[in-house]
Amino acid sequence: MTTPAKRVFNFSAGPAMLPLEVLEASAKALIDYNSKGFGIAECSHRGKEFDGVIDEAITRTKSLLGLGDTHDVLFLQGGATQLFTTIPMNFANGPVDYLVSGEWSQKAAKAAQAAGAKVNIVANTEASNFDHSTAEKDWKLTNDAAYLHVCSNETVHGHRLAAWPKHPNLVVDASSEFMARPHPVKDAALVYAGAQKNLGPAGVVVAIVRKDWYARIPKSVPGLWNFQKQAEAKSMINTPPTFGIYILLETFRWLEKQGGLAAIEQVNEQKAAAIYSAIDNSNGYYKGTVTVNEQRSRMNITFKLPNEEITDVMIKDAAKQGLVALKGYRTVGGIRASTYNAMPLEGAKALASFMTDFAKKNG
């Protein structure tokens, strides 16, 4: 198998870069799976070959997250957007609380309202362009809420919840930090994550559902959107994205080889520290968009330059150095460097060095 002589450092927020080892193993399986004479994308989702894939993917997910039999692992379609649309259909059997801390949690709250749920916004930082998340002590929670929904890492605005809140019925959109650090998933009722950040290609979303929640689901919810029915069918009510799930399995194997989530978190902290240091030591040339330091995302590092014209110059100059996909989200502008698990420390250091040199040259 031929591999490219040189790969760029891809800072895309998603779909994002994947470990080369994962890509190579997946490419091999795509052509010939376990010497069967056919590729993994060519076998039936009802056959023993794919049944083995999904069983192993479930087992490795639980192992990495420290989960027991209290939760089911689902591999669904439609991305996080479909999940935050179907979650209230299944589980909003009463008022629901939403923390609005950025673009995606805001969309989730609006989707719940559209689904007919009685939504209480516990806090909203839109007025300050989501430059932080409201401190937990200031949330206006509902006493009898069916659940509390939070986005643990806001991809667009570059901040995170340093610790997940404690709540008996916690729902977490963890898309852009899933498996980038140890998560208290066993203490949550439902956790979901689009795969195209840290785990694999677009087209798969992982959902971790606490089994005691199934009793809440109205009988009127169609099977395709019903979490219990999907769990009973092992995520295969309809044909699942088989090759996408296989790539997730290869990523889980890779994560275990790295030492698991605690080990990968240490590397992620080093990557973020290198880039934040370049921001903080630029004498104000770079300005981070997050005002609370402990809330700064380790996955999506967002900052601005003096103006958008010089920002465009930086993006073009960085690309010439093999540092690509740095343009900020369209509603925010500036720079966004996404340093998911597959980004090596070398890439983060290369960006930090480039930033320092660019600021000296243009500041």
N, C-alpha and C positions, 0 to 999 in steps of 0.2 A: 504493500500500500504506500502510495506516494504522499508525503506530507509537505506543506509549503515550507520553503526555506526560511521564511521569516513571517511571523504573525504580528499584527499590530496590537497595541494595548487599547482594547475597545471599552470605553467608559459609558456605553449605552445603558440607559435606564431600563431597557427591556423592549423586545427580546434582547437578551444580553449574552455576553461571551460565556462559553462553557469550557471546562477543563479539556485540554487537548487529548488527554487519556480517555476521557468519556466519549469524545467525538470519534476517536479512532476505534474504540471498542464497539460503538454503536454503528459506525460505518461498516465494520466487518460483519456484524450481525444482520445488517440490512441486506447484505449480499448473500451470506450463507450463515444461517443460525445453527450453531452446534453441529456443523457438518451434516445437516439434514438435506442439503441440496436446494433449499429455499430460504428466503430471508424472513426475518421476524415480522416485517410488515406484510408478508404474503400469507401468513398462517391464520387460520380461523380463531376468532376470539372465544369460540366454544371448544377449541382443541386443547389437548394436554400441554402443548408447548406454551401457549400464552397463559394457560391456567397456572403453570409453574412460575411464569414471570410475575403475574399479579400477586400470587401468594407470597413470593419472595419480597416483592416491593412493599407489601403490607407489613411483613415481619420486620424488615429492615427499618421502615419508618418508625414502628413502635420501639424498636431497639434504640435508635438514635435519640428518640424523644423521651425514653424512659416510661413508656405507656404500658399499662396492663390491659385487662379485659373490660375495663369500664367504658372504653371508647372504641368506636369503629373508625377505620381509615378508608376514605373514599377517594377515588380518582375520577373526577367529573369533567364535564366540558363547559364551555361558555365563559371561562375566566372568572375573576373576582366579581365582575359586574353582574354576571348571572347569579352568583351566590348571594350577593347582597340584595338582589331582587327576590330570590326565592326563600331566603331565611325568614323574613316576616310572614310569608305565606304559610310557612310551617309552624312557626314558634311564637308569633305575636298574639298570644291568647290573653291580652291585656295591654295596658300602656307599656311603651318601651322607651328606654333611655339611650340617647346617642351623644357621644362626645364629638363635636365638630371641630377638628383641629387642622384641616387641610382639604385639598381638592377631593380626595377619595372618600373621606368620612362624610363630607358634605353631600356627595353624590349618593352614598349609602343611605343617609337620612332621608333624602328626597325620594329615593326608591321605596323606602318603607312607608312614607306618607302616601305615595302613589298606590301602594298595595292596600291602602285603607287602614294602616296601623295608626294608633294614637301615639304620636312621637313627641317626646319631651327632649329638648336640646339641653343637656346638662351644662354645657359651656360652648362658646363659639368665639374664635379669635379671628374671624374674617376681617373685622374692622382694622386690624393691624397687619393685614395681608398674610395671616397665618405664620407670623414670624416666631411663634412659640405655641406651646400647648398650655392651657390653663392648669394651674396646680390642682391636684386632686382634692385638696381640702376646700377648694372653692367651687366644686361641682354641685349643681342643684339636682340631686338625685330624687327619683320618685320612689316612695316606700314600697309600693307593690308592683314595681316594673317587672315585666316578663323576662327582660334581659337588659344588660348594659352592653352596647356596641362601641368598640373603639378601634381605631386604626393605629397599630403599634409603631409604624414607621411611615411617615408621609413622604412618598416618593418625590412629589412635585416641589414641596417647600423645604425638604431637607431636615426634618426633625423627627425625633422618636420619643416614645415613652421609655424612660430609662428602666422603669420597672412596670410590669403589667399590674393593673389594679386588682385588688382582691374583691371578688363579687361572686355570690352563689350561682349566678347565671351570666357569666361573662362570655361575650362573643368578640372574637378578635380577628380583624383583617390583618394578617401578618405577611401579606404578599411580598413586600420588598425587603424583609429581613428573615424570612422563614429559613430555619436551619443555619442561620449565620451566628447564632449564639444559643446557649441552652435556654429553653423556654419552659415556663411552668404550665405546659399544656394540660397536664393531668388535673390541674385546678380550674380549668376553663370548661365551659359547656360546649363551645363550638369554636374551632379555629380554622380559618381557611386562608389559602394562599395560591395566587396564580403562579404557575410553574416558571414563567418566562423571566424570572429575576435570578434566582439562585439555583434552580433545580433542573431546568430543561427547556424545551421549546414551547412556544405559545400553543395553546390548544388543550392544555390540561390544567385543572385546578385541584389541589389537594384539600380535602375537608376532613377534619377530625371532630367527630360528633360523640358526645356523651350519650350512652344508650338510654338512660332514664328519661331523656327528652322526647323520645319517640311517642310517648303517650299523649303528648300535646298536639300532635299533628292532626288537623281536621281530615275527615274521610274524603272531603271534596278535593283535596290536593291531588292532581294527576300523578300517576306513578313516576313519570320521568322527572318530576320536580319534588318528589317525596323522598326525604332523606332515609327513612326507614326502608322503603321499597328498594332504593338504590343499595343500601347496605345488605339487604337480604339477597340481592342479585349480584353482589360483589362488584358493584359499579358497572354492571353489564346488562341493564335493562334493554339498552340499544347497543349498537356497535361502539365500543370506546375507541379513543385515539391510541391504538395499540403501540405504534412505534414511539409516540411521545411518552407513554408510560414506560416503555423499555428504556428510553434515555434516562428517565427518572431513576430507574433501578441502577443503571450504571453510575449515576451521580451519587446515589446512596452508598454504593460500594466504594466509590472514590472518597467520600466523606469519612467512612470508617477507616480507610487507609491513612487519612490525615490525622487520625486520633480522635475523631468524633467532634461534637459541637463545642466542647470547652476548648479544644485545641484550635479549631478554626476561628473561634472568637479572639484568641490571642493574636493571631495573624491579622484579623480584621481591625483590631484596635491599633496595631502598628501601622497599617496602611492609612487609616483615618488620621492618626497622629501626625504622620509625615505631611499630609496635605494641609491639615489645619495649622500646622506650624508655619507652612509657607504663607498662609493667609494672615496669621496673627503677627508674623514678623515682617510684613510688607510695608510697615509704616503707613497703613491706611489705604494703600493702593488697591488691595482686595478687601472687600467688605462682605463678611458672612451675612447671610439673610436670616439666620436664627439668632435671637437675642439672648437666649438662655444657654450657656455653654454646656451644661450637663444634658441638655435636650438635643444637642447636635447629632444628627444621624451619622452612623458609621457606614451606612450603605450608599447614601445619596448626599454628596457634599456640595452645597449650593453657595455661590458667592457672586458678587458683581464687581465689575471694573468701573473706572470713572464714567464711561459712556458706552453705548452699544456699538459705536464705530470701532473703538479699540478692542471691544469684545470680539467682533468679527475678525479683526486682524489676529488676535490671539488664537482663535479657533483654527484659522487657516495655517498659522505658523506651527501650531501644535500638531496638526495633521501631517505636516511635512516631516515631523519627528516621530511619526508612528503613534501619536496620541490622538485617538479619534473619538467622535460622538460626544463632544463636550458641550454642545449647545443646550442652554437651559430650556425648560418647558415653555411652550408658546405663550402661556398666560403670565409667565414670571420673567422670562428673559435671563440675561446673565449666563453663568456657567453652572453646569451640573456634572459632577464627576461621580459616576456610580461605581463603587468598588465592591462588587459582590464577591462571593467566595472564590470564583474562578480567576479573579484579577490577582495576579501574583504581587507580592510585596515589591518586587522590582519595578512593576508598572506604576505603583503609587509613588515610589521614590523618584522615578523618571519624571512624572508629572510635577512633583514638588520642586525638583531641580529646574525644570523648564520654567515654572511659574516664578521662581526667584530670579532667574536670569531675565525673564521678560519684564518683570517689574523694574529691575535695575535699568534696563534699556529704555523703557517707555515712561517710567515714573517721573 
